[in-house]
Amino acid sequence: MEELILSVEFLRSKQKVVARVASEAGGVREYTGALPLEVIEMVVDDLREEFESAPPS
């Protein structure tokens, strides 16, 4: 059986990029920046920390 452990959405307006992340361990959070790469790096860094510290399943 499969279960969802992570959901990521990237949204863009004329002035900003928003990422919405939802995960089992971290809950729901949002990241905002002017450039897509900036927001992607924030999301990757946060998820790396979350999954490195998560107990093995």
C-alpha positions, 0 to 999 in steps of 0.5 A: 500500500502506498501513502502520501508522505510529501506534497509540494506546489509551486505557484508564480505571480508577476512579482513572486514565487510561492512554494507550499509544502505539506509533509507528515513530519513538518506539517504545512508551510510556505516559502516565498521569494522573488526567483524560482531558484531561490524558493526551490533551494529553500524547499530542498534545504528544509526537506533535506533536514527533515528527512535526514532527521526522520526515523527510518521507516 
